[in-house]
């Protein structure tokens, strides 16, 4: 898909979980896990998908910088997208200036 093409243009790993529905599912899983791990709660279904998909691009770029090579299928794509989404959520929190409340 388009995200796999963007990541492969940077010389990074090949992320190939499947078609459009699989990418949306990867984005949902990675975005939810990252927002729950870093933020403490999710951004909603659409927000989690967006965070996960942008995280996949960030994670793929970072993997290319670290010279990680190979073809990653569904779970590998989720892990790389999760790492990128965690970085994205942390940066969003820094930019928003809000402090995390402890329950």
Phi and psi in degrees as a GROMACS rama.xvg file:
@    title "Ramachandran Plot"
@    xaxis  label "Phi"
@    yaxis  label "Psi"
@TYPE xy
-66.0952  -41.1592  UNK-2
-64.9939  -41.9696  UNK-3
-62.7715  -37.3619  UNK-4
-66.8056  -42.6254  UNK-5
-62.3058  -44.724  UNK-6
-66.5047  -40.2631  UNK-7
-69.6042  -25.1258  UNK-8
-66.986  -26.3569  UNK-9
-80.132  -2.92552  UNK-10
85.2901  13.7791  UNK-11
-87.3702  -166.486  UNK-12
-68.9945  160.078  UNK-13
-91.5411  111.156  UNK-14
-94.8137  120.008  UNK-15
-142.347  79.9103  UNK-16
-80.2224  -18.3975  UNK-17
142.25  -142.983  UNK-18
-85.44  -163.298  UNK-19
-59.7513  -44.3046  UNK-20
-62.3883  -38.9953  UNK-21
-65.7827  -39.6677  UNK-22
-64.4009  -40.1208  UNK-23
-63.6313  -38.7372  UNK-24
-68.3617  -40.507  UNK-25
-60.9396  -45.0614  UNK-26
-62.5136  -40.5641  UNK-27
-64.4549  -46.8509  UNK-28
-65.1973  -50.2349  UNK-29
-65.0804  -41.9577  UNK-30
-65.8926  -41.8119  UNK-31
-64.8603  -47.732  UNK-32
-63.0388  -41.6492  UNK-33
-68.0784  -43.7422  UNK-34
-69.8036  -32.2034  UNK-35
-72.338  -37.8401  UNK-36
-73.4692  -40.2441  UNK-37
-94.0917  -43.6029  UNK-38
-94.2739  -30.0797  UNK-39
100.13  -14.5789  UNK-40
-156.373  163.487  UNK-41
-82.9802  176.236  UNK-42
-100.119  6.10033  UNK-43
95.476  167.446  UNK-44
-60.3645  -52.488  UNK-45
-67.1577  -42.1033  UNK-46
-62.1453  -41.1343  UNK-47
-64.2085  -40.0632  UNK-48
-62.9015  -45.1394  UNK-49
-63.5515  -46.0577  UNK-50
-60.2325  -42.328  UNK-51
-66.3478  -41.0484  UNK-52
-70.0052  -42.3404  UNK-53
-66.064  -36.9644  UNK-54
-62.4324  -34.7373  UNK-55
-63.3378  -39.6576  UNK-56
-67.3114  -45.1538  UNK-57
-63.4235  -46.1497  UNK-58
-62.2596  -40.7559  UNK-59
-64.9639  -38.3501  UNK-60
-65.5919  -44.6806  UNK-61
-64.4489  -37.8244  UNK-62
-63.2072  -36.0449  UNK-63
-69.3226  -35.121  UNK-64
-66.5984  -33.6603  UNK-65
-86.7736  4.38862  UNK-66
59.7514  41.2774  UNK-67
-85.8289  120.484  UNK-68
-114.587  158.683  UNK-69
129.939  176.692  UNK-70
-107.921  123.451  UNK-71
-109.933  124.01  UNK-72
-89.3545  -147.771  UNK-73
-56.403  -58.3514  UNK-74
-71.0564  -33.4574  UNK-75
-65.0804  -38.6131  UNK-76
-65.3629  -38.9263  UNK-77
-63.6214  -42.718  UNK-78
-64.767  -46.5107  UNK-79
-66.4956  -40.177  UNK-80
-65.8257  -36.674  UNK-81
-62.9215  -44.819  UNK-82
-62.1561  -45.8985  UNK-83
-65.4539  -37.6322  UNK-84
-68.8536  -35.5435  UNK-85
-61.2908  -43.2042  UNK-86
-63.8048  -42.8835  UNK-87
-62.2589  -45.8316  UNK-88
-64.5326  -39.6111  UNK-89
-63.9663  -41.6566  UNK-90
-66.1796  -41.458  UNK-91
-61.4242  -38.479  UNK-92
-66.833  -39.7528  UNK-93
-64.2238  -40.1189  UNK-94
-71.8783  -32.1068  UNK-95
-76.9392  -23.6033  UNK-96
76.2095  4.78506  UNK-97
-82.3794  143.82  UNK-98
-92.4684  147.326  UNK-99
-78.2354  128.597  UNK-100
-86.4551  137.806  UNK-101
-92.1787  134.028  UNK-102
